[in-house]
Every structure is written in structure tokens, then in C-alpha cells.
Amino acid sequence: MTDWDTLRTLADEGNEKALDRLADLADERNELDALNELLDEGSDRAGEHLTRRAAAAKDLVELQRISDAGYDEAAAVLDRLLD
């Protein structure tokens, strides 16, 4: 079983640290689809990584999408960029 599979199992069992580590691994591997899936699952860590990427690219549409998915920090970054 890979680290991903082990962490996925633990996350599915409700382990928040495992969910955070999955987001970190997805970010390290540049796996945006996995980050988006984790965001959809409510992972704040995935939202953090995606927001950082979108802010660096000044991608307002992506920041809005992340905000709409429930990660409030994306809205704050979006507001700062629009000021």
C-alpha cells in the first residue's frame, strides 16, 4: 500500500491530519485534480494550497471558485487583489 493509499484510508476514517497530509502530498506532486477533490471534501489545507497558487497567478476566477467551495481565506485574498 502506498503512502497515498494509507493516508486516504485514514482520512476516510475521519483522521484530519491524514487529510492535511494528503493535501500536502498532492501539492508537492502538483496534482491539481487531487487538490480539487480534497477541497470538495472540505479540506482547508487543500484550499490553502489552491489559494496560494491562484493568488500567485492573480487568478480571480479560480479564487472565486475556491471561495465558493467553502474556503473563506480565498475570499479574503480575492478582496485584497480587487482593492
C-alpha positions as CSV (number, residue, x, y, z in Angstrom):
1,M,0.0,0.0,0.0
2,T,1.4,3.4,-0.9
3,D,1.6,6.4,1.4
4,W,-1.3,7.9,-0.5
5,D,-3.5,4.8,0.0
6,T,-2.7,4.6,3.7
7,L,-3.4,8.3,4.2
8,R,-6.6,8.1,2.1
9,T,-7.8,5.2,4.3
10,L,-7.0,7.2,7.5
11,A,-8.7,10.3,6.1
12,D,-11.8,8.3,5.2
13,E,-11.9,7.2,8.8
14,G,-12.0,10.8,9.9
15,N,-8.3,11.5,10.6
16,E,-7.9,15.2,9.9
17,K,-4.1,15.1,10.0
18,A,-4.2,12.4,7.3
19,L,-6.4,14.6,5.2
20,D,-4.0,17.5,5.6
21,R,-1.1,15.3,4.6
22,L,-2.9,14.2,1.5
23,A,-3.3,17.8,0.5
24,D,0.4,18.4,1.2
25,L,1.3,15.4,-1.0
26,A,-1.0,16.5,-3.8
27,D,0.6,19.9,-3.7
28,E,4.1,18.5,-3.7
29,R,3.2,16.3,-6.7
30,N,1.5,19.2,-8.5
31,E,-1.7,17.1,-8.6
32,L,-4.3,19.8,-9.0
33,D,-7.2,17.4,-9.6
34,A,-6.4,15.7,-6.3
35,L,-6.3,19.1,-4.5
36,N,-9.6,20.0,-6.0
37,E,-11.1,16.7,-4.9
38,L,-9.8,17.3,-1.4
39,L,-11.2,20.8,-1.4
40,D,-14.6,19.4,-2.3
41,E,-14.2,17.1,0.7
42,G,-13.8,20.2,2.9
43,S,-10.0,20.1,3.3
44,D,-8.9,23.5,4.4
45,R,-5.3,22.5,3.7
46,A,-6.2,21.9,0.0
47,G,-7.9,25.3,0.0
48,E,-4.8,26.8,1.4
49,H,-2.6,25.3,-1.3
50,L,-5.0,26.2,-4.1
51,T,-5.4,29.7,-2.8
52,R,-1.7,30.2,-2.7
53,R,-1.4,29.1,-6.3
54,A,-4.3,31.2,-7.5
55,A,-3.1,34.3,-5.7
56,A,0.4,33.9,-7.2
57,A,-1.2,33.8,-10.6
58,K,-3.7,36.5,-9.8
59,D,-6.3,34.2,-11.0
60,L,-9.5,35.9,-9.8
61,V,-11.8,33.3,-11.3
62,E,-10.0,30.5,-9.5
63,L,-10.0,32.4,-6.2
64,Q,-13.8,32.8,-6.6
65,R,-14.2,29.1,-7.3
66,I,-12.2,28.2,-4.2
67,S,-14.2,30.6,-2.1
68,D,-17.4,29.2,-3.4
69,A,-16.2,25.7,-2.4
70,G,-16.2,26.9,1.2
71,Y,-12.6,28.1,1.8
72,D,-13.1,31.6,3.3
73,E,-9.5,32.7,3.0
74,A,-9.8,32.6,-0.8
75,A,-12.5,35.3,-0.5
76,A,-10.2,37.4,1.7
77,V,-7.3,37.1,-0.8
78,L,-9.7,37.9,-3.7
79,D,-10.9,41.1,-1.8
80,R,-7.3,42.2,-1.3
81,L,-6.5,41.7,-5.0
82,L,-9.6,43.7,-6.0
83,D,-8.7,46.6,-3.8
